[in-house]
Amino acid sequence: MIPKIDVLSAKSTLNGSDLFLIEDSEDSNSKKKVTVDSTRGTSMGTIVHGADDTAARPTGYTVVTWYGTVEPTNAIDGDVWVDTSED
């Protein structure tokens, strides 16, 4: 089981080889890792949309991570949905 984010220690400065855990939407949402270096040149945003599947996608971001209990309908290719219904 993955621990809740709020109980993990924070890191003040990211290093290029640090890892992010993602769910690959093009591969049945299988868990994968990406490095900080592989995301350079992109901007990442976050939205907690809860149960609102029609929440507006934040503008100005290449990738948005969505946190909620329903799949967001305004997500685009490359966005990440974190299903919080099992929390």
N, C-alpha and C positions, 0 to 999 in steps of 0.2 A: 504494500500500500504506500502510495506517495504521501508524504506529510503535507499538512496544510501550509500554504506559503507563509502565513503570518508567524509561524513558529520557527522558521529558518533564519539563520543569521544573514545579515546584509553584507554585500560586497561594495566597497566604495568606488573602485575603479576597475572597469572591465579590461580584460586582456584579450588579444586577438584569438587565442586558443581556448578561451572559455566557451562553455557549451550552453545552448538552449535546448529544451525538450519541446518538440512539436508533434502535432497529429497531422499526418500527410493526407490532405483531403483527396488527393489523386491516387491514393493507395489504400483505400478502405479505412482511412483515419488511423493507419498503423503509426505507432510511436517511432519517432526518429530524432536524431540530434543534428544540430547545425552549429557551426562555430560563429563567434562574433565577427571574425573576418569575413565570413561568407555573407553577412548581412550588411556590410559596409556599403555605403552608397544608397541605402534604403532608409526610410524613416518609418518608425514603428509607433503605432498608436494603440490605445486601449479603450474599450468601452465595456461597462457593466450594464448589459441590457436586460438582465433578469428574465422575466417571462414575456417581454415585449419583442416578438419576432420581427416587427416592422420598425424597430428603432433605426434612426438615421445613422448612416456610416459617417464617422468623423472625417472631415476633409483635410487634405494636405498630407496624408500618410500613404506610403507605398504598401504597407502591411498593417492590418488592424487585428488585434486579438480581442475577440468577443467573449465575455464571461456571462453565461446565463443558462437557464433551464430549457430553452427552446432554441432551435437552430435559426440564426438570423437570416432573413430573406434578403437583406441589403448587403450581405458580404460579397466580396468579389474574389476571383481566382487569386490564391496566395494568402488570403486572410486565414486566421486560425480561430476556431470556435472551441472554447473550453466549456464542456457540458458540466454544469454545477448541480445537476439534479441528484447526483449521488452523494453530495456532501452532507 
